[in-house]
Amino acid sequence: MKEFQLTETQMGWVYSAYLFSYTLLMTPGGWLADRLGGRFMLVASGIGAALFTGLTALSGVPGLGVWLGVVPAFLVVRIAFGACTAPLYPSCGRIISAWIRPARQGRALAVIVSAAGVGAALSPVAYSHIIGALGWRSCFLFAGCAALAAVALFHVSMPGRDNLHGSIAGSGANEWRALLSNRDLLLITASYFALNYFQYIFYYWIYYYFGEIRKFGSAETTLATTATFVSMAIMTPVGGFVSDQAVSRFGVKSGKRLVPIVSMILSAILLYAGAGGWGVPATIFLLSLAVGCAMAPEGAFWSSAIAVGRPSAGSASGIMNCGGNIGGMLGPIITPLIAARFGWSGGLYFASALVLTGMVAWFFIDPSQSNVSEAISQ
């Protein structure tokens, strides 16, 4: 933003360009995972992600920005990056559906999502030093190489057995009709829309919020940002474990509802409190806990989508994540627009109200039932 004099709104569009293609191709990505296998799609997506992460470093001036303009160049590269990464989580859903028994799928999926929080927690500390020494472009080159190494490790160590539930190729229109008319899947998707809107504000704007809006010092900003992502990394698997335990104790219907309802209420309250102008320690504590609570129901969301969408686990995961990322795509754009009129507290209060609205959907969701398999066979 400083080097190319980009405004908050322009940067919001750059952030959301990735989310646009990522969201648009999420459902087709899940469909491909069901047909080609989750392992194959994870490798293909990972290679593409590594490539366009590295190319982000060449999007300014000098680079692609010379020919396309700085903002259009970033938009093109980020859109391509989103297209490559769209099948990632649906492919994970497909693999977990095949490898892990339902009673443990919540924690398994939560651990996968938590890994993103671990990477995000390490980023502010690691990259701030790299930026200081080598400039911002070096971060994208380093991250691209690291992603490629991770893909290679996965490729050589992960067996390709993710078709235990059988192929559903050829189900065609019946499959999509069954998925898109499944009331529980649509309610899960709507709730995930609200949750992702809430979460993505932290992913894209929290560093800026701490440093530029709350005027924290450089060290405090780095600490605060890292604390939020550490909270994500811890609370996501904890939420998945608690969700599985709740299912064992209360049954699928009530057990799957417990973590989303409780954690979404807490996240809204904590964000509202954290935006109230407290001192540095209190603000860091409240906002870190808010985002941790927002991440806690991830395992319940993903395992519930798999449950109600069987046998089309990849496609069902893609539909849910598509709806969720529409919310995530809007969050980085709408929040600064609200902030321009009502202040950043107003933008965060709106996110709190939205996540409470999404929580209500869980009172009507029953993950213990699925009519998809019967509808496909008709």
Secondary structure, DSSP 8 states (H G I E B T S, - for coil): -TTTT--HHHHHHHHHHHHHHHHHTHHHHHHHHHHH-HHHHHHHHHHHHHHHHHHHTTSSTTTTHHHH-HHHHHHHHHHHHHHHHTTHHHHHHHHHHHHS-GGGHHHHHHHHHHHHHHHHHHHHHHHHHHHHHH-THHHHHHHHHHHHHHHHHHHHHS-----TT---TT-HHHHHHHHHT-HHHHHHHHHHHHHHHHHHHHHHHHHHIIIIIS---HHHHHHHHHHHHHHHHHHHHHHHHHHHHHHHHH-HHHHHHHHHHHHHHHHHHHHHHHTT---HHHHHHHHHHHHHHHHTTHHHHHHHHHHHHTT-HHHHHHHHHHHHHHHHHHHHHHHHHHHHHHHHHHHHHHHHHHHHHHHHGGGG--TT---HHHHHH-
